[in-house]
Amino acid sequence: MELPPLQPASYQSQVFRNIFANASGRHILDDICGAKDRELVERLIQLTSGIDHRQPQFHRPFQYGTVEDAQILAVFQKENWNYGRFGDGKTYGVWYGAEQEETSVLEACWVSYRLAQDNVSPRNGVYTGERAMYTALIQSESAVDLTGEKDWLEPLVDSTDYSFGQALGKKMFESRFQMIRTPSARKVGGICTPIFSPEAINHPQRIYYLKINVYPDGSIGVDSSREMVRFFLKGFELQNPYR
């Protein structure tokens, strides 16, 4: 399919992004190894975690917070490139944000729903994903706004076919555009902001934690300290909300 023409525009807005986190205090190795192997794996973690274990333990909460916050930009490191709507996971990283808090959460709900379908639901289990919500100021002079392009809406929000978005993302990355303003595939009226360059991201700040539970019947429960981010929905509602 033909790609839309790319016209650079300026952009400045506060956006939201949530990422995987471990907020509940569960043992970090619970789903990696048995108890008998924890000592060996913990030693490996000490050598590679970025935490200075020579410091007294009361310093570590501050160190862990620094390491966790650094993860907000980790998607631009080659080892963290992921397959997604605007990237194939092989050439560049994409930082997926959203202009609305709810849009960011619903996009994460869809990811959790798909993970549950692949890993937990066949065993009649509950999938739980713990996440940290961040906000950041996005500033760019090389953005592309596709929110008003009705001719491109269908391929931009296709529920499962990412070929159009990946071709567009590759073209933008190679042409040195920094970001797209695009309709959300999971919320009608929601705006997503996939970003291809960390230079556009300023002052990221963690604002709260949230938990997404996906149940065997396909329902999704979201819980957090914020009332507006506590709700239930059915996973199929996110598959294609434009129909």
C-alpha positions in Angstrom: 0.0 0.0 0.0 1.2 3.5 -0.8 2.5 5.5 2.2 1.2 8.9 3.1 3.4 11.9 2.2 5.5 13.1 5.2 5.3 16.7 6.0 7.3 17.9 9.0 5.5 19.8 11.7 6.4 21.0 15.2 5.0 19.2 18.2 4.9 19.9 22.0 2.8 18.1 24.5 2.8 16.2 27.7 2.3 12.5 27.0 1.9 9.2 29.0 3.7 5.9 28.7 3.5 2.8 31.0 6.1 0.0 31.1 6.5 -3.3 32.9 7.5 -3.0 36.5 7.6 -5.0 39.7 5.7 -3.0 42.3 4.3 -5.7 44.6 7.5 -7.0 46.2 7.1 -10.5 44.7 10.4 -12.3 44.5 11.9 -11.3 41.2 13.0 -14.9 40.4 9.6 -16.6 41.0 9.0 -17.2 37.4 12.6 -17.8 36.4 14.1 -20.5 38.5 13.4 -22.8 41.5 14.4 -21.9 45.1 17.5 -24.1 44.9 19.0 -22.0 42.0 18.2 -18.6 43.4 21.6 -18.1 45.1 23.4 -18.6 41.8 21.0 -16.4 39.8 21.1 -13.7 42.5 24.9 -13.6 42.3 24.6 -13.0 38.5 22.1 -10.2 39.1 24.5 -8.5 41.5 27.2 -8.5 38.9 24.9 -7.1 36.1 22.2 -5.1 37.8 23.9 -1.7 37.9 23.4 -1.5 41.7 26.5 -0.8 43.8 26.2 -3.5 46.4 29.2 -2.1 48.3 26.9 0.7 49.6 24.8 0.1 52.7 21.4 -1.4 52.0 19.5 1.7 53.0 20.9 3.4 49.8 19.5 0.8 47.5 15.9 2.1 47.2 17.3 5.2 45.6 19.6 3.2 43.3 16.8 0.8 42.2 14.6 3.9 41.5 17.3 5.3 39.3 17.8 2.0 37.4 14.0 1.6 36.9 13.6 5.1 35.7 16.4 4.6 33.2 14.2 1.8 31.6 11.8 4.5 30.3 14.3 5.1 27.4 15.7 1.5 27.2 13.6 0.8 24.0 16.2 2.7 22.0 18.9 0.2 22.9 19.3 -2.5 20.3 18.8 -5.4 22.7 15.4 -3.9 23.6 14.0 -3.3 20.2 10.6 -4.9 20.0 8.2 -5.9 17.2 5.2 -3.6 17.2 2.8 -1.5 15.1 5.5 0.9 13.9 8.7 -1.2 14.2 9.8 -4.7 13.2 12.2 -5.1 16.2 15.2 -5.4 13.9 16.2 -1.9 12.8 15.3 0.6 15.4 13.4 1.1 18.7 10.0 2.8 19.1 8.9 4.6 22.3 5.1 4.2 22.4 3.3 7.0 24.2 -0.2 8.5 24.2 -1.6 11.9 24.8 -4.4 10.6 27.1 -3.7 8.6 30.2 -6.6 6.3 29.5 -5.4 5.6 26.0 -2.0 4.5 27.4 -3.7 2.1 29.8 -6.0 0.6 27.2 -3.0 0.0 24.8 -1.3 -1.8 27.6 -4.5 -3.8 28.4 -4.4 -5.1 24.8 -0.8 -6.2 25.2 -1.6 -8.0 28.4 -4.7 -9.6 26.9 -2.6 -11.0 24.0 0.1 -12.2 26.4 -2.6 -13.9 28.5 -4.0 -15.7 25.5 -0.6 -17.0 24.5 0.6 -18.0 27.9 -1.9 -18.2 30.7 -5.5 -18.5 29.5 -5.0 -22.0 28.0 -4.2 -23.2 31.5 -7.3 -21.4 33.0 -5.0 -19.1 34.9 -5.0 -15.4 35.7 -2.4 -13.2 34.0 -1.1 -10.3 36.1 1.0 -7.5 34.7 2.5 -4.8 36.9 3.3 -1.6 35.2 4.7 1.9 36.0 3.1 5.0 34.5 5.3 7.8 33.3 4.7 11.2 31.9 7.1 13.2 29.7 7.3 16.4 27.8 7.7 15.7 24.0 9.2 18.4 21.8 10.0 18.0 18.2 10.4 20.0 15.0 10.2 16.9 12.8 6.9 15.3 13.7 4.2 14.0 11.4 0.5 14.4 12.3 -1.7 11.7 10.7 -4.8 12.2 13.0 -6.7 14.1 10.3 -5.9 11.7 7.4 -9.1 9.7 7.0 -7.9 7.8 4.0 -5.2 6.2 6.2 -7.3 5.5 9.3 -8.0 1.8 8.4 -4.4 0.7 8.0 -3.2 2.8 10.9 -5.6 1.1 13.3 -5.8 -2.4 11.9 -6.0 -4.8 14.8 -3.5 -7.4 13.7 -1.8 -6.4 10.5 1.1 -4.1 11.3 2.7 -4.1 7.8 1.5 -0.6 6.9 2.7 0.9 10.2 6.0 -0.9 10.1 6.7 0.4 6.5 5.7 3.9 7.6 7.9 3.7 10.7 10.9 2.5 8.7 10.4 5.4 6.2 10.2 7.9 9.0 13.2 6.5 10.8 15.3 6.5 7.6 14.1 10.0 6.8 15.1 11.2 10.3 11.6 12.1 11.4 11.3 11.9 15.2 7.6 10.9 15.8 4.1 10.4 14.6 0.8 11.6 16.0 -1.6 8.9 15.1 -5.1 7.5 16.1 -5.1 4.8 18.8 -6.0 1.3 17.6 -7.6 0.6 21.0 -9.6 3.7 21.8 -11.7 5.8 19.4 -10.6 9.4 19.8 -7.4 8.4 21.5 -4.1 9.7 20.2 -0.8 7.8 20.2 2.7 9.2 19.9 5.2 6.6 18.7 8.6 8.2 18.9 11.8 7.2 17.0 14.4 9.4 18.7 15.1 9.9 22.4 16.0 13.5 21.7 12.3 14.3 21.5 11.7 13.0 25.1 12.2 15.4 28.0 11.8 15.1 31.7 10.3 11.6 32.0 8.8 11.2 35.5 7.2 8.2 37.1 3.8 9.1 38.6 2.2 5.9 39.8 2.0 2.1 39.5 -0.9 0.1 38.1 -1.8 -3.6 37.8 -3.6 -5.3 34.9 -5.3 -8.7 35.5 -6.6 -10.8 32.6 -9.0 -13.5 33.7 -9.8 -16.8 32.0 -13.1 -15.5 30.7 -11.3 -12.7 28.8 -12.3 -9.9 31.2 -9.6 -7.4 32.2 -9.4 -5.6 35.5 -7.2 -2.5 36.0 -6.2 -1.3 39.5 -4.1 1.6 40.6 -4.0 4.4 43.1 -5.9 6.7 40.7 -9.6 6.4 40.6 -9.8 7.0 36.8 -7.4 4.1 36.3 -9.6 1.5 38.0 -12.0 -0.3 35.7 -13.2 -3.6 34.1 -13.7 -4.4 30.4 -13.8 -7.3 28.1 -10.7 -8.0 26.0 -12.6 -8.4 22.8 -13.8 -4.8 23.1 -10.2 -3.7 22.3 -9.8 -5.8 19.3 -11.4 -3.4 16.9 -13.3 -0.5 18.6 -13.8 1.2 15.2 -16.4 -1.4 14.1 
